[in-house]
């Protein structure tokens, strides 16, 4: 699954347009490398989002098969580090 779709599907971002904007401004990293929106996410990847004053890291546990997932199921797909 592409990183822009993944961020939206697992509720890290509210809209895919927000995810695309974050990727365009190079604040999203996978395994330490800045990525473009077409980058494929794999199980075991570490996604880091660097905000101005902090950063959030997530470990990818599973790739969702649907376009969106309920927030209650978020823990099945990602683990916040």
N, C-alpha and C positions, 0 to 999 in steps of 0.2 A: 504494500500500500504506500502511496506517495506521502511524504511528510506533511504536506498541507492538509490532505484529507485525514491523515491520522490524528493530527492535533485537534481537528474539529470533531472527529468521530469519538474520541475518548474524553471529550469535554475539557481539554486544556485551554482551548480558545472557544469563545461563544459562536463565532462565525468563521467560515473558511476565508473570507476576505481579510479578516484580522490576521489569520495565520499567514496568508500570502504577504501581507504588509510586513510582518515580523521577519519573514524569510528574505524579503527584498532589502531590508535594512540590516541584515546579517547579525541578528541577535539570537538565532537558533543554531545550535551546534549538535552534531551527532558524533559521538566518540571524539570530541575535541576539535572537529573540523566544521567550519561554517558551511552550510549547505544551501542549495537552491530548492525550489518547490517540487521539482521532479524527482528528488532523491528518494529512493525506496527505503522504508524502515523494515528492519528485521528483528526477530526475537533476540533479546540480549543486548541490543543497542542502548547506549546511554544518551538521552536527549537532554540538552542543557539550554535553558532560556535565560539569557543575561539581560536583566533589567538595569536601570540606571544605578540603583543602590543595592541590589541583591541579585542572586541567581537561583533558579530552581532546577533541580536535576531529577529526571525520571528514568527508571529502568523499564524497558519494554518487556512485558511478560508474555503477551499474546497479541496477535494482529486481529482486529475485529473483522467479521465478515459482513457486517451491515454498515450502512451509511452513518448511523448514529447509535449511541448506546445510552441507556439511562445512567444518571449520575451514581445511582446505587450500585451499578456494576463496574464502575470505573476501576476499582481495585483489582479486577480480574485481568485488566489489560496493562496497567502501569503501576509502578511502585515508586512513590516519592522518596528520594534519597536525602 
